[in-house]
Amino acid sequence: MTAVPASVDALAAAEARAALPIGRVLADIGLMAGRNLRKVRRNSRILLFSTIQPLMQLLLFAYVFGAVATVGHGISYKDFVVPAVLVQTMVFAAMGSGVGIATDLHTGMIDRFRSLPIARSAFLVGRTVSDSSRLGVQAVLLVLASMIIGFRFHAGLPAAIGMTAVVVLFGMALCSFSAWIGLSIGDPEAVQAAVFIPILPLVFTSSAFAPVSRLPGWMQPLARANPVTAAIDLARGLALGDAELRRISGVHTTTAVWHFALWWVAIVVAFTGLAVRRYRRG
Protein backbone atom coordinates (compact mmCIF):
# COMPACT_ATOMS: atom_id res chain seq x y z
CA MET A 1 0.00 0.00 0.00
CA THR A 2 1.09 3.59 -0.66
CA ALA A 3 1.49 5.73 2.42
CA VAL A 4 -0.49 8.96 2.55
CA PRO A 5 1.91 11.92 2.60
CA ALA A 6 1.89 14.03 5.75
CA SER A 7 1.17 17.10 3.63
CA VAL A 8 -2.06 15.50 2.40
CA ASP A 9 -3.14 14.85 5.99
CA ALA A 10 -2.32 18.43 6.92
CA LEU A 11 -4.26 19.77 3.93
CA ALA A 12 -7.30 17.65 4.80
CA ALA A 13 -7.13 18.83 8.41
CA ALA A 14 -6.89 22.47 7.28
CA GLU A 15 -9.94 22.09 5.03
CA ALA A 16 -11.91 20.53 7.89
CA ARG A 17 -10.92 23.34 10.27
CA ALA A 18 -12.02 26.03 7.83
CA ALA A 19 -15.68 25.10 8.24
CA LEU A 20 -15.78 24.58 12.01
CA PRO A 21 -18.77 26.22 13.75
CA ILE A 22 -18.23 28.27 16.91
CA GLY A 23 -19.68 25.50 19.06
CA ARG A 24 -17.10 23.06 17.75
CA VAL A 25 -14.30 25.59 18.33
CA LEU A 26 -15.37 26.01 21.96
CA ALA A 27 -15.57 22.24 22.35
CA ASP A 28 -12.03 21.87 20.98
CA ILE A 29 -10.79 24.54 23.40
CA GLY A 30 -12.47 22.70 26.26
CA LEU A 31 -10.84 19.47 25.12
CA MET A 32 -7.37 21.01 25.16
CA ALA A 33 -7.96 22.70 28.52
CA GLY A 34 -9.29 19.46 30.00
CA ARG A 35 -6.23 17.59 28.76
CA ASN A 36 -3.90 20.01 30.53
CA LEU A 37 -5.93 20.00 33.75
CA ARG A 38 -5.98 16.21 33.81
CA LYS A 39 -2.19 16.23 33.63
CA VAL A 40 -2.09 18.49 36.70
CA ARG A 41 -4.60 16.28 38.52
CA ARG A 42 -2.62 13.12 37.74
CA ASN A 43 0.55 14.78 39.02
CA SER A 44 -0.89 16.82 41.89
CA ARG A 45 2.59 17.24 43.35
CA ILE A 46 3.19 19.99 40.77
CA LEU A 47 0.41 22.12 42.23
CA LEU A 48 1.37 21.15 45.79
CA PHE A 49 5.03 22.11 45.52
CA SER A 50 4.31 25.26 43.49
CA THR A 51 2.02 26.38 46.32
CA ILE A 52 4.29 25.39 49.22
CA GLN A 53 7.16 27.59 48.00
CA PRO A 54 5.18 30.88 48.03
CA LEU A 55 3.65 29.87 51.37
CA MET A 56 7.17 29.61 52.79
CA GLN A 57 8.02 33.00 51.29
CA LEU A 58 4.87 34.45 52.83
CA LEU A 59 5.89 33.22 56.28
CA LEU A 60 9.50 34.33 55.77
CA PHE A 61 8.60 37.88 54.78
CA ALA A 62 5.85 38.21 57.39
CA TYR A 63 7.72 36.91 60.43
CA VAL A 64 11.45 37.20 59.67
CA PHE A 65 11.82 40.29 57.50
CA GLY A 66 8.69 41.77 59.06
CA ALA A 67 10.49 41.89 62.41
CA VAL A 68 13.20 44.22 61.07
CA ALA A 69 11.76 45.87 57.94
CA THR A 70 9.60 48.98 58.17
CA VAL A 71 7.46 50.79 55.65
CA GLY A 72 6.42 53.79 57.71
CA HIS A 73 3.09 55.64 57.73
CA GLY A 74 1.76 53.17 60.30
CA ILE A 75 1.67 50.31 57.77
CA SER A 76 3.00 46.92 58.85
CA TYR A 77 5.47 45.13 56.60
CA LYS A 78 3.11 42.15 56.53
CA ASP A 79 0.34 44.24 54.96
CA PHE A 80 2.88 45.76 52.58
CA VAL A 81 4.44 42.52 51.35
CA VAL A 82 1.48 40.11 51.06
CA PRO A 83 0.12 41.60 47.78
CA ALA A 84 3.69 41.56 46.41
CA VAL A 85 4.18 37.88 47.26
CA LEU A 86 0.91 37.07 45.49
CA VAL A 87 1.98 38.93 42.35
CA GLN A 88 5.44 37.37 42.48
CA THR A 89 3.89 33.91 42.75
CA MET A 90 1.80 34.49 39.63
CA VAL A 91 4.87 35.78 37.78
CA PHE A 92 6.92 32.66 38.45
CA ALA A 93 3.95 30.29 38.09
CA ALA A 94 3.37 31.65 34.58
CA MET A 95 6.66 30.04 33.54
CA GLY A 96 4.89 26.68 33.70
CA SER A 97 2.93 27.61 30.58
CA GLY A 98 6.04 27.89 28.43
CA VAL A 99 7.58 24.74 29.90
CA GLY A 100 4.39 22.77 29.19
CA ILE A 101 4.20 24.04 25.62
CA ALA A 102 7.89 23.29 25.04
CA THR A 103 7.32 19.76 26.34
CA ASP A 104 4.45 19.23 23.89
CA LEU A 105 6.60 20.61 21.09
CA HIS A 106 9.60 18.48 22.08
CA THR A 107 7.56 15.25 22.25
CA GLY A 108 5.77 15.87 18.95
CA MET A 109 2.31 16.41 20.45
CA ILE A 110 1.87 19.77 18.75
CA ASP A 111 2.56 18.21 15.35
CA ARG A 112 -0.13 15.65 16.10
CA PHE A 113 -2.60 18.37 17.04
CA ARG A 114 -1.83 20.24 13.81
CA SER A 115 -2.72 17.13 11.80
CA LEU A 116 -6.14 16.80 13.49
CA PRO A 117 -9.31 18.52 12.24
CA ILE A 118 -9.56 20.72 15.34
CA ALA A 119 -9.61 24.50 15.61
CA ARG A 120 -6.12 25.95 15.18
CA SER A 121 -6.75 28.27 18.14
CA ALA A 122 -7.73 25.41 20.45
CA PHE A 123 -4.21 24.56 21.58
CA LEU A 124 -3.12 28.02 22.72
CA VAL A 125 -6.51 29.14 24.05
CA GLY A 126 -6.97 25.82 25.84
CA ARG A 127 -3.55 26.24 27.42
CA THR A 128 -4.54 29.74 28.58
CA VAL A 129 -7.78 28.46 30.13
CA SER A 130 -6.08 25.61 31.99
CA ASP A 131 -3.19 27.78 33.19
CA SER A 132 -5.62 30.45 34.40
CA SER A 133 -7.47 27.81 36.41
CA ARG A 134 -4.20 26.66 37.96
CA LEU A 135 -3.18 30.22 38.81
CA GLY A 136 -6.60 30.89 40.29
CA VAL A 137 -6.35 27.92 42.65
CA GLN A 138 -2.89 29.00 43.78
CA ALA A 139 -4.01 32.60 44.33
CA VAL A 140 -7.04 31.58 46.42
CA LEU A 141 -4.93 29.27 48.58
CA LEU A 142 -2.37 32.02 49.19
CA VAL A 143 -5.07 34.58 50.02
CA LEU A 144 -6.54 32.20 52.59
CA ALA A 145 -3.07 31.50 54.02
CA SER A 146 -2.32 35.22 54.29
CA MET A 147 -5.54 35.76 56.22
CA ILE A 148 -4.61 32.94 58.60
CA ILE A 149 -1.32 34.68 59.47
CA GLY A 150 -3.11 37.96 60.16
CA PHE A 151 -3.40 39.83 56.85
CA ARG A 152 -6.70 41.69 56.54
CA PHE A 153 -8.39 43.32 53.55
CA HIS A 154 -9.38 46.83 54.57
CA ALA A 155 -12.40 46.85 52.24
CA GLY A 156 -13.61 43.35 53.07
CA LEU A 157 -14.70 40.66 50.63
CA PRO A 158 -14.90 42.87 47.49
CA ALA A 159 -11.25 43.84 48.05
CA ALA A 160 -10.23 40.19 48.41
CA ILE A 161 -12.02 39.25 45.19
CA GLY A 162 -10.62 42.25 43.32
CA MET A 163 -7.03 41.67 44.40
CA THR A 164 -7.23 37.96 43.57
CA ALA A 165 -8.60 38.79 40.12
CA VAL A 166 -5.80 41.30 39.48
CA VAL A 167 -2.98 38.91 40.37
CA VAL A 168 -4.52 36.10 38.28
CA LEU A 169 -5.00 38.44 35.31
CA PHE A 170 -1.37 39.49 35.55
CA GLY A 171 -0.31 35.85 35.61
CA MET A 172 -2.45 35.20 32.53
CA ALA A 173 -0.73 38.04 30.68
CA LEU A 174 2.70 36.63 31.47
CA CYS A 175 1.53 33.20 30.31
CA SER A 176 1.40 34.67 26.79
CA PHE A 177 5.05 35.72 27.10
CA SER A 178 5.97 32.30 28.48
CA ALA A 179 4.05 30.57 25.67
CA TRP A 180 5.97 32.53 23.04
CA ILE A 181 9.27 31.55 24.66
CA GLY A 182 8.16 27.91 24.82
CA LEU A 183 7.20 27.83 21.14
CA SER A 184 10.37 29.66 20.10
CA ILE A 185 12.88 27.52 22.02
CA GLY A 186 11.13 24.16 22.24
CA ASP A 187 13.35 22.70 24.96
CA PRO A 188 11.70 22.58 28.43
CA GLU A 189 14.91 23.09 30.44
CA ALA A 190 16.12 25.90 28.19
CA VAL A 191 12.72 27.60 28.39
CA GLN A 192 12.80 27.62 32.19
CA ALA A 193 16.24 29.23 32.15
CA ALA A 194 15.33 31.72 29.40
CA VAL A 195 12.16 32.96 31.10
CA PHE A 196 14.09 33.66 34.31
CA ILE A 197 16.41 36.12 32.55
CA PRO A 198 13.85 38.95 32.15
CA ILE A 199 11.50 37.92 34.97
CA LEU A 200 13.97 37.98 37.88
CA PRO A 201 15.17 41.58 37.33
CA LEU A 202 11.58 42.75 36.81
CA VAL A 203 10.54 41.37 40.20
CA PHE A 204 13.51 42.71 42.15
CA THR A 205 13.54 46.17 40.53
CA SER A 206 9.86 46.69 41.36
CA SER A 207 8.06 47.94 44.47
CA ALA A 208 7.65 44.36 45.71
CA PHE A 209 9.85 44.44 48.80
CA ALA A 210 10.48 48.15 49.40
CA PRO A 211 8.68 51.37 48.49
CA VAL A 212 10.00 52.91 45.28
CA SER A 213 11.07 56.02 47.23
CA ARG A 214 13.55 53.88 49.22
CA LEU A 215 15.22 52.32 46.18
CA PRO A 216 18.50 53.76 44.80
CA GLY A 217 17.94 56.91 42.77
CA TRP A 218 18.96 55.33 39.45
CA MET A 219 16.54 52.44 40.03
CA GLN A 220 13.44 54.47 40.87
CA PRO A 221 12.49 55.39 37.25
CA LEU A 222 12.90 51.73 36.27
CA ALA A 223 10.71 50.64 39.17
CA ARG A 224 7.95 53.12 38.31
CA ALA A 225 7.95 51.98 34.65
CA ASN A 226 7.91 48.31 35.66
CA PRO A 227 4.80 46.21 34.84
CA VAL A 228 5.32 44.25 38.06
CA THR A 229 5.10 47.52 40.02
CA ALA A 230 1.86 48.35 38.19
CA ALA A 231 0.32 45.03 39.24
CA ILE A 232 1.57 45.30 42.83
CA ASP A 233 0.35 48.90 43.22
CA LEU A 234 -3.14 47.94 42.09
CA ALA A 235 -3.17 44.84 44.30
CA ARG A 236 -2.12 46.97 47.29
CA GLY A 237 -4.68 49.64 46.48
CA LEU A 238 -7.48 47.08 46.40
CA ALA A 239 -6.28 45.24 49.51
CA LEU A 240 -5.32 48.19 51.72
CA GLY A 241 -7.36 51.06 50.32
CA ASP A 242 -6.58 54.20 48.35
CA ALA A 243 -5.28 56.18 51.33
CA GLU A 244 -2.72 53.53 52.23
CA LEU A 245 -1.57 53.18 48.61
CA ARG A 246 -0.98 56.93 48.39
CA ARG A 247 1.14 56.79 51.55
CA ILE A 248 3.18 53.88 50.16
CA SER A 249 3.53 54.71 46.47
CA GLY A 250 2.22 58.24 46.03
CA VAL A 251 -0.39 57.16 43.46
CA HIS A 252 -4.17 56.81 43.60
CA THR A 253 -5.84 53.46 43.04
CA THR A 254 -7.55 54.84 39.92
CA THR A 255 -4.13 55.73 38.49
CA ALA A 256 -2.90 52.24 39.36
CA VAL A 257 -5.88 50.78 37.46
CA TRP A 258 -4.86 52.64 34.30
CA HIS A 259 -1.19 51.69 34.64
CA PHE A 260 -2.11 48.05 35.11
CA ALA A 261 -4.63 48.03 32.25
CA LEU A 262 -2.17 49.58 29.79
CA TRP A 263 0.57 47.11 30.69
CA TRP A 264 -1.84 44.17 30.61
CA VAL A 265 -3.15 45.02 27.14
CA ALA A 266 0.36 45.67 25.81
CA ILE A 267 1.73 42.36 27.11
CA VAL A 268 -1.25 40.28 25.97
CA VAL A 269 -1.50 41.83 22.50
CA ALA A 270 2.25 41.73 21.82
CA PHE A 271 3.08 38.25 23.06
CA THR A 272 -0.17 36.56 22.08
CA GLY A 273 0.43 37.83 18.55
CA LEU A 274 4.01 36.54 18.60
CA ALA A 275 2.94 33.18 20.04
CA VAL A 276 0.17 32.71 17.46
CA ARG A 277 2.53 33.64 14.65
CA ARG A 278 5.13 31.18 15.92
CA TYR A 279 2.55 28.41 16.31
CA ARG A 280 1.27 28.88 12.75
CA ARG A 281 4.78 28.83 11.33
CA GLY A 282 5.38 25.43 12.93
N, C-alpha and C positions, 0 to 999 in steps of 0.2 A: 504493500500500500504506500501511496505517496503522502508524506507528512504535510500538514497544512502550515504554510509559512506563518511566523509570528506576526508579520505585518498584516496578513489577512485577518487574523484574529483581532488585532488592534483596530483595523478598519471596521470590522463588524461591530465591535464594542462601541466605537465612536458613533456609528450610525444609530445604534440602539439608544445611546445616551441622548442624542439630539432630540428625540421625541418624548423624553421622560416628562410626565406631568408633575406638578408641584408636590402632590401627595407622595409620589414615588421618591422624589428627591428628599423629602423630609424623612421618609422611611429609611432611605439609604444612610442619611446622616445619623438617625437613631441606631442603625445597625453598627456603624463605625464607633459611635460613642459607647454603645453597649459592649462592644468587643474590648475597648480600652478599660472600661470599668470592671469588666470581669477579670481582666489581668490583675488589676489592683486588688480585687476581692480574693483571688486565688493566692496572691502573695501579699497578704495584709501587713507583713512586716515592713514593707515599703512605707505605707502610711503611718505605721506605728513609730518607726525610727525617725521619719521626717517630722513627726510631731513632738517627739521626746526632745530633740535637739533645741528647738525654740523654747520649749518649756524650761529647759535648763538655763538658757540665756535669760529668760524672764526672771527666774529666781536669782540668778547671778547679779543682774543689773538692779533688781529691786532690793536685795538684802546685803550684797557686798558693796557694789559701787554706790548704792543708795545711802550707805552709812557715811560715805566721805564726800560724795558729789553733791553740789547744790546748784539750784537753778535761780533762786532768788524770787522776789515778788510773792513770797508765801506759798510757792508751788513746790510740792514734794518731787524728788527725783523719780519716784515710782510713777506718779501721774504723768510726768514728762516723758518717760522712756517707754511705757507700755505701748502707745500707738506706734512708736518707732520700731519696736520689736515686731509688731504685727506686720508692718509694711516690709521690713527686712525679711521676714519669713516668706512673704508672698514673692519677693524678688528672687530669693534663692530657690524657692519651690518651682518657680516658672522654668528653671533650667531643665526640669524633668520632661517638659514638652519636647525640647530639642533632642534630648537623649533618646526618648521613645521613638521619635521620628527617624533619627539616625539608625536606631536598631532595626526598624522596619525596612529602611533603605538597604542596610547592610545585609540583611537576611533575604532580600528579594521579595518581601511582602508587598512593597509598593508597586513593583512591576506586575505582580499578580493582580492587584487591585485595578491597575490601569487596563488590564486585559479583560476585565469584567464589565458587563453592561450596567454599571452603576454610575450615578451622578459624579462628575469629575470633582465637584466641590465637597463631596461627602467625606473624603478622607481628612482634609484640613479642618472643615467645620466640625466634624465629629470629634476630632482631637481637641478642638477648642471647648466643646461642650463637656467632654469628659474631664479635661484638665480644670475647667471652671468648677465642676462639682467637687473635685478633689481639693482644690484651694478653698472652697466654701466650707468643707468639713473641717479642714485645718484651722481656718479662721475662727469658726464657732467654738472649737475646742480651746483655742488660745484665749478667746474672750472670756469664756467660762473660768478658765484657770486664773486669768488676771483678776477676776472678781473674787475668786476664792482667797487670793493673797492680799486683798484689800483695795484693789482699784475700783473706783466708782465713776460712773458716767454722770456728769453734772446735770444733764438734761433727761435722764431716765432712759426708758426703753427706746424711744425714737432715736436717741443719740447712739445707742448700742447698735441698732439696725443700720443706721446711716454710716457709722464708722466701719462696720463689717463689710458693707457693700462697697465702700471706697477702696478698702485694701484688696478685696477680691477683684474689683474692676482693674486696679493697677496691676495685679498679678496676671490677669487676662491679657492686658496690653503687652506685657513683657513676654508672654507665651508666643506672641506673633514674632517677636525678635528671636526668641529661642528656636522657633520652628524654622525660620529662615536659615539660622546657623546650622541646624540639624540637616536640612535639605542640601545646604551648600557643601558641608564637610563630609557627612555620611558615615563617619566613624564615631561611635558612642563615646569612647574615652577622649578623643580629640575634641569633641563637641563640649564636653563638660569642662575641659581646660580652657577652651576658647571663650566660652560664655563668661567665665570668671574674670577675664582680662578687663572688659569694660564695666562689669557689674560691681566688682569689689571697690574700685575707686569712687564710683557713684555713691555707694552706701556710706563710705567713710569720709567723703567730702560734702556730706549733706548735713542737715540739722538733726540727724538721728540721735546723737549722744551728747551734743552740746548746742546751746543756742548759737545761731549764726554770729551774733555780736561778740561771742567769746572765741571764735576761730581766728587764726592768723589773718592779718589784713589782706594778704594776697589771695587767701582762700575764700574770703567772704563773697566776692562776686560770683565765683564758681558755685558756691553753695546756694546762693539765691537763684541762680539759673539752672539748678539741678532738678530733674523731674522727680527724683526721690524726695527732695525737700518739698516739692509741690504736693505730693501725696501725703507726706507726714504732716505738713501744716494743716491740710484739710482734715485729716484724721484727728489731729489734736483739737482743731476748732469744733468739730462735732462732738468729741468726747468730753472736752473740758469747758466749752463755751467760748463765745467771741471775746469776752473780756480777758480771759486767761490767755488766749492765743495772741492778742495784741500785746500783752505783757511779755510773752515769750519771744515772739517773732516780729512784732511791730506791724502786722498785717491783719485786716479784717477777714472773717470767715468767708464773706462774699468774694473778696479778692482771691482767697485761696481756692474757691470753687472755680473761678475763671482760669487761674494758673493750671489747676489740675486738668480741667476740661481741655484746654489747648494742648497740653502735653499728651493727654490720653489720645486725642484725635490724631495728633501728629505721629505718635508711635504706631498706632493701629493702622492708619492709612499707609504709612511708609513701609512698614515691615510685612503687613499682610500682602500688599502689592508685590513686594520682593519675593515673599514665600510662594505666592500663587504663580508668579512668573517662573520661579525655579522649578516648581512642581510640574508645570506644563512642559518645560523644556526637557524634563526627564534626566 
